[in-house]
Amino acid sequence: MRTRWISLGMAITWFGCSMTSGFGAPSPPVRQMEIGLWGGFSPDRVVGRMTSQDSWNSFLLSSVTEQTGIRSKAGAAPAAGLSYSFFYSPHLGVQVLAGCGQADLATSSAFDFAWTWTDGSGAAKSESWSGTGRLTRVPVCLNLVWKQGAGLFTVEVSGGPACYWSELRQGSTFGYGVTRVSLGSQPPGGTMTQAVDALAVPLTVPNTSWWSAGANIGGSLNVRLADFIGLKAEARYFYCPPKRVSWTPEAGTYDGMFGNGILAEPFTADDIAYLSGSGQKLEQKTDLSFVQFSLGMTFFLGRRLPH
Protein backbone atom coordinates (compact mmCIF):
# COMPACT_ATOMS: atom_id res chain seq x y z
CA MET A 1 0.00 0.00 0.00
CA ARG A 2 2.75 2.46 0.97
CA THR A 3 4.71 1.64 -2.20
CA ARG A 4 1.63 2.46 -4.28
CA TRP A 5 1.24 5.89 -2.67
CA ILE A 6 4.97 6.68 -3.07
CA SER A 7 4.82 5.65 -6.73
CA LEU A 8 1.84 7.94 -7.22
CA GLY A 9 3.76 10.86 -5.72
CA MET A 10 6.76 10.15 -7.97
CA ALA A 11 4.46 10.00 -10.99
CA ILE A 12 2.97 13.39 -10.14
CA THR A 13 6.45 14.90 -9.83
CA TRP A 14 7.59 13.31 -13.11
CA PHE A 15 4.49 14.64 -14.85
CA GLY A 16 5.22 18.12 -13.54
CA CYS A 17 8.82 17.91 -14.73
CA SER A 18 7.62 16.83 -18.17
CA MET A 19 5.29 19.81 -18.31
CA THR A 20 7.94 22.32 -17.38
CA SER A 21 10.58 20.87 -19.68
CA GLY A 22 8.14 20.74 -22.57
CA PHE A 23 6.97 24.34 -22.50
CA GLY A 24 8.79 26.92 -24.48
CA ALA A 25 7.81 29.73 -22.14
CA PRO A 26 10.64 31.27 -20.13
CA SER A 27 11.03 30.41 -16.48
CA PRO A 28 9.04 32.67 -14.14
CA PRO A 29 11.00 35.12 -12.03
CA VAL A 30 12.35 33.42 -8.89
CA ARG A 31 12.17 35.30 -5.64
CA GLN A 32 14.56 34.57 -2.83
CA MET A 33 11.98 33.44 -0.28
CA GLU A 34 8.84 31.32 -0.29
CA ILE A 35 6.31 30.83 2.51
CA GLY A 36 3.85 27.98 2.17
CA LEU A 37 0.61 27.27 4.04
CA TRP A 38 -1.03 23.92 3.36
CA GLY A 39 -3.64 21.42 4.43
CA GLY A 40 -3.84 17.76 3.53
CA PHE A 41 -4.37 14.19 4.69
CA SER A 42 -2.67 10.82 5.09
CA PRO A 43 -4.54 7.72 3.82
CA ASP A 44 -5.75 5.13 6.35
CA ARG A 45 -3.47 2.16 7.02
CA VAL A 46 -2.61 -0.59 9.50
CA VAL A 47 0.02 0.68 11.95
CA GLY A 48 0.49 -2.25 14.35
CA ARG A 49 -0.19 -5.89 15.19
CA MET A 50 0.26 -7.99 18.32
CA THR A 51 -0.26 -11.68 19.06
CA SER A 52 -0.32 -13.24 22.54
CA GLN A 53 -0.66 -17.00 22.96
CA ASP A 54 -0.36 -19.56 25.74
CA SER A 55 -0.98 -23.26 26.44
CA TRP A 56 -1.38 -25.01 29.79
CA ASN A 57 -3.02 -27.93 31.64
CA SER A 58 -4.56 -28.43 35.07
CA PHE A 59 -6.04 -31.45 36.86
CA LEU A 60 -8.80 -32.84 34.59
CA LEU A 61 -7.76 -30.53 31.74
CA SER A 62 -5.19 -32.22 29.55
CA SER A 63 -4.66 -29.12 27.39
CA VAL A 64 -5.84 -25.53 27.08
CA THR A 65 -4.76 -23.21 24.26
CA GLU A 66 -5.53 -19.51 23.96
CA GLN A 67 -4.53 -16.80 21.53
CA THR A 68 -5.36 -13.10 21.23
CA GLY A 69 -4.50 -11.12 18.11
CA ILE A 70 -4.81 -7.32 18.04
CA ARG A 71 -4.65 -5.14 14.93
CA SER A 72 -4.43 -1.33 15.05
CA LYS A 73 -5.50 0.76 12.07
CA ALA A 74 -5.07 4.51 11.69
CA GLY A 75 -7.88 6.28 9.89
CA ALA A 76 -7.37 8.99 7.28
CA ALA A 77 -5.51 11.73 9.13
CA PRO A 78 -6.14 15.43 8.43
CA ALA A 79 -3.01 17.56 8.63
CA ALA A 80 -1.91 21.18 8.28
CA GLY A 81 1.38 23.02 8.32
CA LEU A 82 3.70 25.64 6.91
CA SER A 83 7.09 25.93 5.24
CA TYR A 84 9.77 28.54 4.70
CA SER A 85 12.22 28.26 1.78
CA PHE A 86 15.29 30.39 1.06
CA PHE A 87 16.90 30.11 -2.40
CA TYR A 88 20.58 30.78 -3.06
CA SER A 89 20.06 30.40 -6.80
CA PRO A 90 17.05 30.06 -9.14
CA HIS A 91 17.18 26.27 -8.69
CA LEU A 92 18.62 25.46 -5.24
CA GLY A 93 17.64 26.41 -1.72
CA VAL A 94 16.95 25.22 1.81
CA GLN A 95 13.60 24.69 3.47
CA VAL A 96 12.17 24.40 6.96
CA LEU A 97 8.86 22.51 6.99
CA ALA A 98 6.61 21.78 9.97
CA GLY A 99 3.17 20.23 10.27
CA CYS A 100 0.74 18.43 12.53
CA GLY A 101 -1.53 15.48 11.80
CA GLN A 102 -3.88 13.47 13.98
CA ALA A 103 -5.46 10.08 13.26
CA ASP A 104 -8.13 8.09 15.07
CA LEU A 105 -7.03 4.53 15.82
CA ALA A 106 -9.40 1.57 15.53
CA THR A 107 -8.27 -1.64 17.22
CA SER A 108 -9.77 -5.04 16.47
CA SER A 109 -9.06 -7.92 18.85
CA ALA A 110 -9.77 -11.60 18.08
CA PHE A 111 -9.61 -14.33 20.76
CA ASP A 112 -9.47 -18.09 20.14
CA PHE A 113 -9.88 -20.49 23.08
CA ALA A 114 -9.90 -24.32 23.11
CA TRP A 115 -9.68 -27.00 25.79
CA THR A 116 -9.55 -30.81 26.04
CA TRP A 117 -10.46 -32.91 29.09
CA THR A 118 -8.59 -36.06 30.10
CA ASP A 119 -11.51 -38.15 28.77
CA GLY A 120 -10.94 -36.70 25.29
CA SER A 121 -13.91 -34.35 25.20
CA GLY A 122 -13.52 -30.60 24.78
CA ALA A 123 -14.65 -27.49 22.96
CA ALA A 124 -13.40 -24.44 21.08
CA LYS A 125 -14.71 -20.89 21.44
CA SER A 126 -13.92 -17.50 19.97
CA GLU A 127 -14.72 -13.86 20.69
CA SER A 128 -13.85 -10.47 19.24
CA TRP A 129 -13.81 -6.87 20.47
CA SER A 130 -13.14 -3.39 19.16
CA GLY A 131 -11.30 -0.46 20.71
CA THR A 132 -10.29 3.11 20.00
CA GLY A 133 -7.26 5.37 20.28
CA ARG A 134 -5.53 8.45 18.92
CA LEU A 135 -2.18 9.01 17.15
CA THR A 136 -0.67 12.49 16.79
CA ARG A 137 2.45 13.27 14.73
CA VAL A 138 4.32 16.59 14.47
CA PRO A 139 7.22 16.55 11.95
CA VAL A 140 9.82 19.33 11.74
CA CYS A 141 12.05 18.98 8.65
CA LEU A 142 15.18 20.68 7.31
CA ASN A 143 15.32 20.09 3.54
CA LEU A 144 17.40 20.79 0.47
CA VAL A 145 15.16 22.05 -2.35
CA TRP A 146 15.61 21.83 -6.12
CA LYS A 147 13.16 23.62 -8.40
CA GLN A 148 12.61 24.02 -12.13
CA GLY A 149 10.03 26.28 -13.73
CA ALA A 150 8.56 27.17 -17.10
CA GLY A 151 5.68 29.54 -17.74
CA LEU A 152 3.21 29.39 -14.89
CA PHE A 153 4.42 26.01 -13.61
CA THR A 154 7.23 25.15 -11.21
CA VAL A 155 8.25 21.71 -10.00
CA GLU A 156 10.02 21.26 -6.66
CA VAL A 157 11.74 18.23 -5.17
CA SER A 158 12.84 18.44 -1.54
CA GLY A 159 14.12 16.14 1.16
CA GLY A 160 16.28 15.90 4.24
CA PRO A 161 16.38 14.98 7.93
CA ALA A 162 13.31 15.29 10.13
CA CYS A 163 12.51 15.38 13.82
CA TYR A 164 9.20 13.94 15.03
CA TRP A 165 7.12 14.45 18.15
CA SER A 166 4.57 11.65 18.48
CA GLU A 167 1.79 10.95 20.96
CA LEU A 168 -0.18 7.71 21.25
CA ARG A 169 -2.99 6.26 23.34
CA GLN A 170 -5.00 3.07 22.72
CA GLY A 171 -7.57 0.78 24.26
CA SER A 172 -8.44 -2.86 23.51
CA THR A 173 -9.28 -6.23 25.13
CA PHE A 174 -7.61 -9.62 25.41
CA GLY A 175 -8.74 -13.06 26.57
CA TYR A 176 -7.28 -14.82 29.62
CA GLY A 177 -8.08 -18.47 30.34
CA VAL A 178 -8.92 -19.54 33.91
CA THR A 179 -10.05 -22.69 35.67
CA ARG A 180 -11.80 -23.30 38.97
CA VAL A 181 -11.75 -26.57 40.96
CA SER A 182 -14.29 -27.27 43.69
CA LEU A 183 -14.81 -30.22 46.03
CA GLY A 184 -18.35 -31.38 46.67
CA SER A 185 -19.66 -32.75 49.99
CA GLN A 186 -20.70 -36.18 48.71
CA PRO A 187 -19.10 -39.01 50.70
CA PRO A 188 -16.68 -40.61 50.68
CA GLY A 189 -14.17 -37.75 50.40
CA GLY A 190 -16.37 -35.53 48.23
CA THR A 191 -16.50 -35.15 44.45
CA MET A 192 -14.13 -32.86 42.58
CA THR A 193 -15.56 -30.73 39.79
CA GLN A 194 -13.68 -28.42 37.47
CA ALA A 195 -14.78 -25.57 35.24
CA VAL A 196 -12.84 -23.70 32.55
CA ASP A 197 -13.59 -20.34 30.99
CA ALA A 198 -11.90 -17.14 29.82
CA LEU A 199 -12.00 -13.55 31.03
CA ALA A 200 -12.27 -10.47 28.82
CA VAL A 201 -9.56 -8.21 30.31
CA PRO A 202 -9.32 -4.56 29.22
CA LEU A 203 -5.98 -3.37 27.83
CA THR A 204 -4.65 0.16 27.52
CA VAL A 205 -1.64 1.92 26.12
CA PRO A 206 -1.57 4.93 28.47
CA ASN A 207 -1.11 8.32 26.86
CA THR A 208 2.59 8.48 25.97
CA SER A 209 4.73 10.83 23.88
CA TRP A 210 8.31 10.83 22.59
CA TRP A 211 10.78 12.43 20.16
CA SER A 212 12.51 10.57 17.32
CA ALA A 213 14.71 11.35 14.31
CA GLY A 214 13.88 10.37 10.73
CA ALA A 215 13.74 11.75 7.20
CA ASN A 216 11.34 13.00 4.53
CA ILE A 217 11.18 13.43 0.77
CA GLY A 218 8.54 15.02 -1.43
CA GLY A 219 7.64 16.46 -4.79
CA SER A 220 5.28 19.30 -5.66
CA LEU A 221 3.78 21.21 -8.57
CA ASN A 222 3.33 24.97 -8.11
CA VAL A 223 1.02 27.00 -10.33
CA ARG A 224 1.73 30.74 -10.21
CA LEU A 225 -1.47 32.77 -9.86
CA ALA A 226 0.21 36.16 -9.62
CA ASP A 227 3.68 37.61 -9.09
CA PHE A 228 3.54 37.03 -5.33
CA ILE A 229 1.23 34.05 -4.91
CA GLY A 230 0.83 30.49 -6.21
CA LEU A 231 -1.10 27.25 -5.67
CA LYS A 232 0.91 24.15 -4.68
CA ALA A 233 -0.04 20.44 -4.77
CA GLU A 234 2.39 18.11 -3.01
CA ALA A 235 2.98 14.45 -2.18
CA ARG A 236 5.45 13.70 0.63
CA TYR A 237 6.75 10.61 2.40
CA PHE A 238 7.72 10.93 6.07
CA TYR A 239 9.96 8.21 7.51
CA CYS A 240 9.70 7.89 11.29
CA PRO A 241 11.26 4.90 13.14
CA PRO A 242 8.74 2.39 14.53
CA LYS A 243 7.96 2.46 18.24
CA ARG A 244 7.37 -0.51 20.54
CA VAL A 245 4.59 0.18 23.02
CA SER A 246 3.36 -2.05 25.85
CA TRP A 247 -0.27 -2.88 26.53
CA THR A 248 -1.21 -2.64 30.23
CA PRO A 249 -3.84 -5.15 31.49
CA GLU A 250 -6.39 -3.76 33.93
CA ALA A 251 -6.63 -5.71 37.20
CA GLY A 252 -10.16 -6.36 38.42
CA THR A 253 -12.92 -8.95 38.86
CA TYR A 254 -14.48 -10.43 35.73
CA ASP A 255 -17.05 -13.08 34.79
CA GLY A 256 -16.22 -15.89 32.40
CA MET A 257 -17.36 -14.93 28.91
CA PHE A 258 -18.54 -18.38 27.75
CA GLY A 259 -21.02 -19.16 30.55
CA ASN A 260 -19.17 -22.12 32.05
CA GLY A 261 -19.96 -21.23 35.66
CA ILE A 262 -16.99 -19.03 36.57
CA LEU A 263 -18.20 -15.71 37.98
CA ALA A 264 -16.45 -12.85 39.80
CA GLU A 265 -13.00 -14.26 39.06
CA PRO A 266 -10.20 -11.93 40.20
CA PHE A 267 -7.50 -10.90 37.73
CA THR A 268 -4.65 -9.63 39.90
CA ALA A 269 -1.05 -8.47 39.81
CA ASP A 270 -0.03 -12.15 40.11
CA ASP A 271 -1.76 -12.89 36.79
CA ILE A 272 -0.01 -9.92 35.17
CA ALA A 273 3.31 -11.23 36.52
CA TYR A 274 2.47 -14.68 35.10
CA LEU A 275 1.96 -13.17 31.64
CA SER A 276 5.38 -11.55 31.82
CA GLY A 277 7.07 -14.61 33.31
CA SER A 278 5.65 -16.96 30.66
CA GLY A 279 7.07 -14.82 27.85
CA GLN A 280 3.74 -13.32 26.79
CA LYS A 281 4.92 -9.81 26.13
CA LEU A 282 1.92 -7.63 25.43
CA GLU A 283 3.89 -5.40 23.08
CA GLN A 284 3.01 -3.83 19.75
CA LYS A 285 5.42 -2.51 17.15
CA THR A 286 3.78 0.68 15.85
CA ASP A 287 4.69 1.88 12.35
CA LEU A 288 4.82 5.68 12.40
CA SER A 289 5.92 6.41 8.80
CA PHE A 290 3.29 7.83 6.48
CA VAL A 291 2.53 9.36 3.09
CA GLN A 292 0.81 12.75 2.95
CA PHE A 293 -1.00 14.61 0.16
CA SER A 294 -1.54 18.34 0.52
CA LEU A 295 -2.79 21.45 -1.26
CA GLY A 296 -1.93 24.99 -0.25
CA MET A 297 -0.82 28.51 -1.09
CA THR A 298 2.73 29.72 -1.70
CA PHE A 299 3.77 33.34 -1.17
CA PHE A 300 6.85 34.60 -3.08
CA LEU A 301 8.84 37.23 -1.19
CA GLY A 302 12.22 38.98 -1.32
CA ARG A 303 14.34 40.10 -4.21
CA ARG A 304 14.29 38.50 -7.65
CA LEU A 305 17.14 36.12 -8.41
CA PRO A 306 18.93 36.44 -11.75
CA HIS A 307 18.56 33.48 -14.10
Number of C-alpha atoms within 10 A of each C-alpha: 9 13 9 9 19 19 11 13 22 18 14 19 22 16 14 22 21 12 17 22 14 10 14 9 13 11 17 17 17 24 21 18 20 20 18 20 19 20 19 18 18 23 17 17 16 16 19 21 18 17 18 18 19 16 13 12 15 16 12 15 20 16 16 22 16 21 19 21 18 22 20 25 19 23 19 17 21 17 21 18 19 17 18 17 21 19 20 13 16 20 15 17 18 19 21 17 19 18 18 19 21 22 22 18 26 19 22 19 21 18 23 16 22 18 22 17 16 13 9 9 10 14 10 12 14 15 15 16 14 15 19 17 21 17 20 18 23 19 24 22 24 21 22 19 21 18 21 20 26 19 16 17 23 23 27 21 21 20 21 17 16 22 19 24 16 21 16 20 18 21 21 24 26 24 27 21 20 17 18 14 13 11 11 11 10 9 7 6 9 11 11 12 12 15 14 20 23 24 23 18 18 17 19 18 18 15 12 11 13 10 12 14 15 17 21 23 21 23 24 26 27 23 19 20 13 11 13 13 18 20 19 22 20 22 25 23 21 21 21 22 15 15 15 12 17 15 20 16 21 15 16 13 13 16 18 21 17 14 11 14 14 19 15 12 16 14 18 14 13 10 14 15 11 12 18 12 10 10 11 15 15 17 17 21 14 18 17 19 17 21 21 23 21 20 20 18 20 23 18 22 16 12 11 14 15 9 10
